[in-house]
Amino acid sequence: MTGMKEVATMELRYRGKNERPPPAVFGNYLGQGDGEIAGSLISGAVTWDLYENQSATACEVNMLGTIRTDSEREIGFDILGFFTRDEGAPVWRMASAIRFNEPAEGGDAAVNRTGLVEGSFDTRSYIHNYRIYMPAG
């Protein structure tokens, strides 16, 4: 990607439905899970909730989550975008935007960082694999 650099990879696993999902921007609640993120920007454990407006070959996606970094800091994230696939195919491709909401020093304000996410979700294994990109420089 021109002007973008890869800053992290993320592997997520589906773990079923949360009885009390957090509110979302849009979509029907599909479930929650956990996983890991690793890279030059951020590394740690991930928890997430997924909302979608679905069709057979395209989904509007809203994924809300939290990353507990290796230094025990919590950083929220919000992914808005799309999954697509060929009809009946087991793998969905994702292209989306991500916003990290990281508490600033002292916790008085939030520092917003945005980037791009691309990758896939395999319906056979229920595993998501993503790469996160941020503007270079």
KATA-V692474 format. One record per pair of residues at least 4 apart in sequence whose ideal C-beta (glycine too) atoms are under 6 Angstrom apart, sorted by the first residue. I is the first residue (numbers start at 0). J is the second residue. Records with the same first field share a line. If there is no record, write none. Layout:
BEGIN
I = J  J
END
This chain:
BEGIN
0 = 132
2 = 135
3 = 132
4 = 135
5 = 130  132
6 = 38  39  40  131  133
7 = 36  38  40  41  131
8 = 37  130
9 = 36  129
10 = 34  35  128
11 = 32  34  127
12 = 32  34  126
13 = 30  32  125
14 = 31  32
15 = 30
16 = 30
17 = 31
20 = 28  48
21 = 48  63
23 = 50  61
24 = 61
25 = 61
26 = 50  51  52  61
28 = 50
29 = 49  51
30 = 49
31 = 48
32 = 47
33 = 46
34 = 45
36 = 41  45  66
37 = 42
42 = 69
43 = 66  67  68  69
44 = 67
45 = 64  66
46 = 64  65
47 = 62  64
48 = 63
49 = 62
50 = 61
51 = 58  60
52 = 59
53 = 58
55 = 86
56 = 84  86
57 = 83
58 = 82
60 = 80  82
61 = 79
62 = 78
63 = 77
64 = 76
65 = 73  75
66 = 74
67 = 73
68 = 72
74 = 99  101
75 = 100
76 = 97  99
77 = 98
78 = 95  97  116
79 = 96
80 = 94  95  96
81 = 94
82 = 91  93
83 = 92
84 = 88  91
89 = 122  123
90 = 119  121
91 = 120
92 = 119
93 = 118
94 = 117
95 = 116
97 = 114  116
98 = 111  113
99 = 112
100 = 109
101 = 110
102 = 106
103 = 108  110
114 = 131  132  133
115 = 132
116 = 129  131
117 = 130
118 = 128  129  130
119 = 128
120 = 127
121 = 126
END
